Amino acid sequence: QVVSALGKQEAERRFETLLNHLSHPPSFTTVRVNTHLASVQHVKNLLLDELQKQFNGLSVPILQHPDLQDVLLIPVIGPRRNIKRQQREAVVGAQCGNAVLRGAHVYVPGIVSASKFMKAGDLISVYSDIKGKCKKGAKEFDGTKVFLGNGISELSRKEIFSGLPELKGIGIRMTEPIYLSPSFDNVLPSFLFLQNLPSAVVTHVLDPQPGEKILDLCAAPGGKTTHIAALMHDQGEVIALDKIANKVEKIKQNALLLGLNSIKAFCFDGTKALKLDMVKDAEGKPPFLPESFDRVLLDAPCSGMGQRPNMACSWTLKEVTSYQPLQRKLFTVAVELLKPGGALVYSTCTITLAENEEQVAWALAAFPCLRLQPQEPQIGGEGMMGAGLSLEQLKQLQRFDPSVVPVRDVDLGSPGGARVEDLISLANKDCIGF
């Protein structure tokens, strides 16, 4: 259906463009303000002071999203091409490399290789091993690697590879990253939550109201859960489920940190959250009786192929195709737990048709009680052809597409710099996943 509408050559060109953009970070770092504890303007002022320190006085604007009033946008500047590569090198794993491109420093567990005589205080060029071929502890690596920028080593090579399990802190502090992006490591932790734009859109579309009972079926680490509670002014009940215990603890920690008391998190398999014996459970723990919730969020486990940046393709076909059956099990439970007239939001952070539009088409056929509703706010583009949905139905979906290159080296504080309107336009287009 896609090829017939666009032609094979255009479809292939778009696919190649998509893969290219997935390897770069988004043009904006987006953070959500915890409006339960502070106003957006107050937090914005605090963040401006923090960024002045991080960027050594460089004037980088913080923009409030026009449609999502609790979301702030900080431009990512790069790729910077005038960074001089150093003789001494460190190689990090692909996941660590992705984090560095988003503004993180290099933590000791992520370091795979370091030059023979590297010592604390050295200026080091940092590279990402995108194919996972570098051996732990190697003194040099000539395989495929991508330059991430320069940093100052906090430890010597000997200390990094000493084998001591307590070495978990920063190993290399990035001073010249190829993408200039703020670090949010312990920055205003009670006031800010680092969250990609589509993730914040999801909760606004759910539109939780004070006093409601809401289920977040696959909740860890709790970004959307805490957002739901904040939008409800912490009035009502938010049930968060995840089947991995340490992830549930993370939800609880985030709720405590953000001062939210309406959240109850349980270690429980979402596919078993429906109570079938119809005996009422007075304790309010899972499983739950049918029609128990005013709204349900199913941010489903998925192949995660929309996460950015990702310079390494680690997926197998078996892995990618394994998610659709699981998503349908969860969807079935979500429908049963929803009250008549309630709202169900389904979201993923992947790009595949099978996990997005095909699931919508299946759900509409499997559950005649469901109807697609217009989404507010509608920030992403319409759904993708190929699953048999009508053009009108595709317009009622949201798909985010990384179709814009990052902001280049510009003086954002000068009259000749990028206009705020242009930056907002980029932020809306340069996201993916829902």
N, C-alpha and C positions, 0 to 999 in steps of 0.2 A: 504493500500500500504506500509506504514511504517512497520507494524507488519509482513507482508508477507516477506519483505526484511530482517528484522533483527531478527524476532522471537519475541513472546510475552514477554518472560522473559527479553531479551535484551532491548526491547522497554521500558518496565516498569523500568528497571534499569537506563536507560538514563533519563527518566522523573524524577525519584526520585533524581538523581544527579543534574539535572537542578534546581529543587525546592530548594535543599540544597544550591547551589551556589547563587541563587537569594537572599538568606537571608544574604549574606555577601557582604561587599563593594568590588568594583573592586580592583585588585592588584596595580593599578596605578591611581593617580589623574592626569587627563589630562587638560591642559590649552592651549588655542589658543592665540598666539601672534598677536596683532593688527599691522600687518606689514605696515599699512598705516601711522602710526606715528613713528615707531621705528624699528630697525633691530632686528632680533631674538637674535643675540649674545648680544646686549646691554641689552635687556630685561632679558635674561638669567642671566647676571651678576648681575642685580638689584635683581632678584629673589633669587639668591644664598645668597646674603646679608640678605634678609628677612628671609629665612629659617634658617640661622645660628642663628638669634635672636629667632625665634619661637622654635627651637629645642635645645636651650642652647648649641650651639657649636657642636652638633652631625653632623657628615658628611653624608649628604644624597645627592646623585647625582641627577642632573637634566639632563635628556636625551632628545635629539632632535630626533623625530621620523624619521627614514630613508626615508620613503615614503611621509610623510606629513611634509614638512620643517617648517611650521608655528606652529607645535604642539610640546609642551614640556610635558615630562612624569616625574612624581615624584613617586617613589615607596611608597606604603602603607605598613607599617610594623605592623604585627599582625597576629592573635590575641595574645596579650601579656598576659601570664597566671600567672605572678608573682605579680599582683596588689592586695594589701591587701584591703579587703572590710571593710568599716567603719560602726560603729554602727548607725550613723545618715544617713538617706536616703532621697532621692528625687525621685519621679516617674514622668516620662514625657510621653506625648502621643506618639503614634507609629510614626507619621510623624516627630516629633521632634527627636525621637530616631534614625531614619534613617539618619537625618542630622548630628547628633553627630558622628555616625559611619563614616561619610565622612569628619570629621574634624571641624565641627561647635561647638561653645559654646552653652550653653543652654540659650535661651531667656525666659523672664518671662512668656509670653503667653503659652509656651509649658509645663510649670510645672503644674502637676495635683495634686501631693501630696508631703508633706514635713513633716519630723519628728517634734514632738511637740515643742521641745525647740531649733529648728534650728535658729541660728543667723548669721549675716554677719561675714565672716571670718572663718566659720567652714569648715572643710574638710568633704565632703559629698560623699557618694556613689550614683551614678545615675543609675536608672533602666528604662527600657522601658516597658510600659503597652501594650503588643502586641495584646491583645484581647479587649482593650477599656473598661475594667470593673471597673477601679478605679474611685471613685467619686471625683469630684473637691473639693479640700480643705481637703481631708482626712489626718489624722495624721499618719496612717500606712496602708499598703496594703500587703495582703498575697496571692494575686492571682498570675496568671502567669506573670512573669516579667523577662526581660533579662538584665544582668549586662552590662553597657556601660563604666564603669570606674569611676574615682574619680575626684572631682573638688572642688574649693573654692566658697562658697556661697557669692555672692555680696550683698545679702539682707537677712533680717530675714524672718522667716515664716510669721510673722504678716504683714510685708510690702508686701510680694508676694501676699497674699490673702486679701489685704485691699480693693480690688475692684476699685482702682483708674485706670481709663482708660489710663492715661499717662505712666503707668509702662510698657514700651515696650523694654527696653534694656536688657543687659545680666543679667541673674539671677544667673547662676552658670558658672564660668570660668573653663573649663576642664583643669586639670593639669596632669592627668594620664589616658588618654583615652585608651580603650582596643585596638583600632587601631590607631597607630600613623600616622596621616595624617595632612598636613598643612591646616591652616585656610586661606581662601581667602577673608575674610570680609574686604572690603576696601583696599585690597592689590593691588597696581599698577593698579587702576581701568581703566585708559585710555589706558593701554598697554596690559592688559590680560583679557581674557574672559573664565570663567570656563565652560568647554564644554566636554562632554563625547566623546571618540574617534569616535564611529560610527557617531555622529552628525557632526564632522569635516569631516569625509570621504564623507558624503552626498554632501556637497558643492563642494568638489574637483571633485566628479564624475559629478556634474552639469557643471563644467568647464566654468564659466562665463567669457566673454571676454570684454575688454574695448569698450565702445560705444554701447553695446547692451541694449535692453529693456527687463527686466526680472521681472517675477511675482513670489512672494512668497505668495502662496494662503492662508496659515494658519500660520501666521508668528510669533505670540507672543511666547516668550518674545523678539525675535529678534536676537538670537544667529546666526542662519543661514543667516538671512537677512544681518546682519553686516558683516558676513564672505563673502557673495556674493559681497558686495560693496568693501571690502578690496581687494579681488582677482581681481576685475575690476579696481583697482587703483583709485576707486571713480570716474570713468569716464563712464558715461552712465546713465541709469535710473533703479532704483530698486523700484518696487511697492510692498508694504507689506500690506496685509489685515488681519484683525481679527475682529470678530463681538462683542468683549467685549471692552468697551471704556477704562477702566483702563489698560488693557493689551496693547492697542494701544499706550497709553501714555508711557508705559514701553519701547516699541520699539523706540519711539521718543527720550526718555531719553538715551537709549543705543547708538543710532546713534550720539547724541550730545556729549556724553561722549567720544566716540571713534573717534570723529572728522570727521564723514562721512556725506557728503552733498548730495549724489546722491540718498538717500532713501526718499521716500514719503509714509507715513503710513496713512491708512484710516480705520475708523471703519465701516466695511462692511461685510455682510454675503457672504462668498465665493461661496455658492451654487447659488447666484443671481448675480455673477460677469459678466455674459455674457449678452451683450446688444442685444436684439432681434429685435428692431425696425429699426436698421441699420442707424439711424441718428447720424452723427458724433458728439462726445462731445469734443469741443475744449479745455476744461479745464483739460483734462487728468485725470478725476476722474472716479471711478467705477460707473456703469458697463462699460465694455469695448466691443468694436466690435470684432467679430471673427478674428482670425489670427493676434492678436496685439503684441504678445510677441515672442522674439527669443528663450527664454528658460522659463520653468515653473517648480517651485519646489512645489510639493504637499507633505508636511510633515503632513500627515493626522491626525486628531483627532483619538485617538485609546484607547484601554483598558489599555495601559501603563504597561502591565505585564512584560516588560523587564527592568523596572527601578530598579536600585540597590542602596543600599540594600533595601529589603522589607521583614520584618519579620512577617507582618500581612496580611492575605488574606481578603481583604475587598470587593472583587468583587462578584456580583451575576451573575447568568447565563444570566439573562435578560439584565444586563448592558453590559456584554461582547459581546453578540450577537447583540446589538443595533448599533454597529459602522459600520458594513459592508454596510448597505444601504446608510448611510451618506457619507462614503468614495467613493462609486460609483457615487453619485450625484456630489461630488467635482471633481472626476476623469473626468466625462463627460464634465464639465465646462472647466477643464484644457486642455483637448484635443481640444475643440472648440477654445480656446484662443491662442493656439500654432500655430505659422507660419509653413507652409510646410517646412520640412527639419529641424525643430527645435528640441530641446531636452527637454524631460519631465522626471523628476526624482520623483519617488514615494517612500516614506520612512515612517516607523513607529518606535515606541519604544516599540513594544510588540512582543510576541513570538507566537501568535496563527497563525495557518495555514490559517484560514478564513480571516484574515486581511492582510496577506502577499501573499503567493504563490497563494491562491485561487483568490485574486484580480488581480494578474498578468495574470492568465489564463483567467479570465473573460474579462479583458481589451483587450487581444490579439484577443479574439473571437468577442467582441463587436465593436472593431475599427480596421478594416482591414488595415488602414493606418499606424498602429503602428508596429514597429519592435524592438525586443530586441537588444541592442547593448552591446559589451564588455565594462566592467566598468574599468576605470582607476582613482585611483589605486584600485586594487583588493586585499583587506586586509582580509576581512571576508571569511568565508567558503561558499560553494555553498548552493543553496536553499534546502528546505526539501521536500522529496517525500510526495505524498498524495493528490496533487491538479491536477494530470493528466498532468503535464508538462514533457517534455522529459528530459533526462539526459543532453543533450546539452543546453537546455533552463535553467535548474537549475544551470549550471555552469556560466550563465550570470547574476545570481542574487548574492546578498551578504547577508549572515545571520551571525550575530555575536553570539558567544556561550560562556558563562561563565564557561568553562570547566577546568579552572586551579585554584588551591587554592592560596590564597594570599601569598605574600612574608613573610617568617617567620622572627623571630628575628635573624638578621645577621648583622655583622659589614660591612656595605657596603663600608667603606673607607679603609678596610684592604686588603692585597693581598689574604687572604683566603675567602673574601666575595664573594657575587654573581657577576658573570661576566656581563658586560654591554650587551653582546650578548644574555645572558640568560634572562635578564630583558626585552629587546626588544621583544624577542620571547613571553614572558608572556603577554606583553602589547597587542600584536596583537591578542592573543587568548582569553584574559580575558575580553571581552566586549560583549555587546548584543544589538540588537534592530533594525537593518536596513536591 
